[in-house]
Amino acid sequence: MNVYLLVPLIQVIFCLTLLAVLLINGKQHVARRPFSIFLFFMILWGFLIFMMRASRDMETALVWEKFVFWAILSAGLFFFQFTLAFTGARPNKYYVYSLYLAYFVVLALIPTGLIIRDMQPMWFGKTIVVGRLFPFYILFAYLPAIWSAVLLKKHYQQTRNIDERVRSQYIIAGIAAMVIGSTMDFLPSLGVKVVPLGVIGNILFCIITTTAMLRNNLLDMKVVLRKFATYALTMILIFSVFGSLIYLFSYFLHDFMTPFAMTIVIVTVFIGASLFQPVLSRLQLIVDRWFFRERYSYIQTLKKITRGNKDDLDLEQLTSSFVQSIAKGMQSQGVYLLLPSPASGNFLTYTYSGQKKQALLSFSAQSPLVNVMKQQGAVIDCVDLDNAVSFAALPPRDKEILKNNDIELLVPLKANSHLSGMLLLTGKSSREPYSLEERKLLQTASADVAVNIDNASNFEDIKRKHNELQKAMDGVINAISLVVGSRDPYTAGHQRRVAELARAIAREIGLSDWQVTGVYVAGLLHDVGKVSVPSEILSKPGKINANEFDIIKNHCRVGHDILQKIDFPWPVTRVVLQHHERLDGSGYPEGLAGSDIILEARILGVADVVEAMSSHRPYRPALGLDSALDEIKRGSGSLYDSEVVNACLKMLSKNEPEFEKIMAAAETGAEYVLEVIK
């Protein structure tokens, strides 16, 4: 048995297998019955062609060929019936009746010699001798297929169901394969020398159409074409390069082209072909540019985001870049990213990008929609809200939000089974539905970005809690400061002014922001120990005696003891204890000297002297800034740290406006005591 006889049997075997698969797996399909009958006629078609080709004489072959023509006509009619069931189309009944009438008329003409007059031998086997009405047969044989293709095209344009659209693409491709193959079967009878490929076209047609009926999540036809174009270009390039090399070898070195040398050449070709993988990747990029055009850069950006740095903790920048890439790459009219509120858990609009006016979308944490998103791992289609089982329990308010804002796709952002966010896409600018490839890209991108968003959200949560703790500490510091101020208004104002001046000196020296903040906090609390000093001593208008001074000197230790219960992140308690110590050991309460006094305490000591001498006291008027600066200048290196003194003099000497500015800042106060260290 040669290939000429074997090919029709292959069609029979393929179609029998597909019919069995359909009967087993396609029981629920609405178009199962007409498609089963269609496959039966395709089996019959293949069998009759085999019998025609196996005939020993032309007369017997003619009889079988007429049966073939009947099978072709019947297969086309039942494929049209399948198309009506598949698409749900309802064409004009008079047109349909006319098609049925034409079927029976042409069927009656087949036994006559008006369509097929005889059979004739050809270089490949046998072919027909056409009759006068053969063109009319061709017209009516192709009419059901062409009409089916038109109905499938309309179905593709009208349906928003992505699976139905992809199936329509596949079936149309199958029709094209069948029509091309059948045409090449008839051309030899018209004198055109071509290989008849009708059976090959039929096999492709049946495989593609059955696959479209029974399989879900088919690759979009554009993806198939892209992959085909990529591999076709690669093969052309490989054969061009290595074919040329082999030709050159054989032409110039034909004396050396022994079997061993040819083996070496062939092995070299295969090794070279394996090294073409980078070329394949490059060609894939070129083909992607052809298909995606202006969307290419945005889709590449989206893919980069999915492979992006998991350490990107800037939530606003991360989500903004992600949503903009989605909107541009998918050509969406609008894209919403909803994140859970830390307070309520409700999902609120966090980022939006698109052409449409932004709406503030929100869904309760208890909404059935949120529960569906938590359970789903795939993209959810919102096209048929009223009939979808997933949305049966959805409250009217949530349905209205989705409908009024033209939401077409819902994409859960899940990290470790936790719903980190919800991505809502409106319809595309082109009004085309989202393709299966776009949905898969969305699903992949969202799964990867969900981890980044989860990390960034956790970081934002930590920052928020840090700010809350900072505010709480602000409150504690202010409360303690107010306790002192309630007993002695002079001390309250003095602490704020010393804190501002000490902060300015610390900055002038070049301390870090963190150390500067510690100095400022210590300044606000440095005299808190004066709560133990009787108010009559603090506000005494005259000179105090030795006993009263001993009581006042004890305020450093009392302040230290009060504040040591608070776990400050800076050495606040040591500063409070040491701010009256002097470099020569003449200070109090412990008589520390030199490097035993920490730098922050030395800064506060200078600021304390300058502010005290510059301000009014109950027992004396203000001495002025110049007197204060002269005092620290005289004591520089002996009583006060020379570096601190120099910084203070550099900042304030002959610059009283700067001093007034610092003092004014203390009077107005800041909203928060602490600075956020970034």
URURJO-V156021 format. One record per helix or strand. SS is the DSSP state (h for helix, s for strand). FROM is the first residue (numbers start at 1). TO is the last residue. Records with the same first field share a line. If there is no record, write none. Layout:
BEGIN
SS=FROM-TO ; FROM-TO
END
This chain:
BEGIN
h=3-25 ; 32-54 ; 58-87 ; 93-110 ; 134-158 ; 162-190 ; 198-214 ; 221-252 ; 254-256 ; 259-274 ; 277-306 ; 315-330 ; 368-375 ; 389-391 ; 396-404 ; 436-487 ; 489-509 ; 513-525 ; 528-532 ; 535-538 ; 546-553 ; 555-563 ; 572-578 ; 594-596 ; 599-614 ; 625-634 ; 642-652 ; 656-668
s=116-121 ; 126-130 ; 332-332 ; 334-340 ; 347-354 ; 362-363 ; 380-381 ; 407-415 ; 418-426 ; 428-428 ; 617-617 ; 620-620 ; 636-636 ; 640-640
END
